Amino acid sequence: MYPQLEASLWKIGKSKYEFAKDLGISYHSFLRKLKGYSYFTLDEALAIQQFLNDGKSVEELFQKR
């Protein structure tokens, strides 16, 4: 659902499980959000952008396929 976000996760070498734990949400919830079954909150989106620190805007990271 969010190819830029998934690519950024891959670049830093974090598993989805580890990243969900860092965000403070369950792995299951993180996967549902990545697949578009539920939504990331604004706070989660900003935390993801800050954590990745790769210069991409929130809009770029969360651009849908």
C-alpha positions as CSV (number, residue, x, y, z in Angstrom):
1,M,0.0,0.0,0.0
2,Y,2.8,2.4,0.8
3,P,5.8,1.5,-1.3
4,Q,8.0,4.4,-0.2
5,L,7.5,3.6,3.4
6,E,8.3,-0.1,2.9
7,A,11.4,0.8,0.9
8,S,12.6,3.1,3.6
9,L,12.1,0.4,6.2
10,W,14.1,-2.0,4.1
11,K,16.9,0.6,3.6
12,I,17.4,0.9,7.4
13,G,17.3,-2.8,7.9
14,K,14.4,-2.8,10.4
15,S,11.9,-5.6,10.4
16,K,8.3,-4.7,10.5
17,Y,8.0,-6.4,13.8
18,E,10.9,-4.3,15.3
19,F,9.5,-1.1,13.8
20,A,6.0,-1.8,15.2
21,K,7.6,-2.3,18.6
22,D,9.5,1.0,18.3
23,L,6.2,2.8,17.4
24,G,4.4,1.2,20.4
25,I,1.8,-0.6,18.4
26,S,1.2,-4.3,17.9
27,Y,2.8,-6.1,14.9
28,H,-0.7,-7.0,13.7
29,S,-1.9,-3.4,13.8
30,F,1.2,-2.2,12.0
31,L,0.6,-4.8,9.2
32,R,-3.1,-3.8,8.9
33,K,-2.1,-0.2,8.5
34,L,0.6,-1.0,6.0
35,K,-2.0,-3.0,3.9
36,G,-4.5,-0.2,4.2
37,Y,-7.1,-2.0,6.3
38,S,-6.8,0.7,8.9
39,Y,-5.1,4.1,9.0
40,F,-2.0,5.5,10.6
41,T,-2.7,8.3,13.0
42,L,-1.0,11.7,12.4
43,D,1.2,11.1,15.5
44,E,2.2,7.7,14.1
45,A,3.0,9.1,10.7
46,L,5.1,11.9,12.2
47,A,6.9,9.5,14.4
48,I,7.7,7.2,11.4
49,Q,9.0,10.2,9.4
50,Q,11.2,11.3,12.3
51,F,12.5,7.8,13.0
52,L,13.4,7.1,9.4
53,N,15.1,10.5,9.1
54,D,15.7,10.0,5.3
55,G,14.5,13.4,4.1
56,K,11.2,12.2,2.8
57,S,8.1,14.1,3.6
58,V,5.1,12.5,5.2
59,E,3.3,12.9,1.9
60,E,6.1,11.0,0.1
61,L,6.3,8.2,2.7
62,F,2.5,7.6,2.6
63,Q,1.9,7.9,-1.1
64,K,-0.4,5.0,-2.1
65,R,0.4,2.7,-5.0
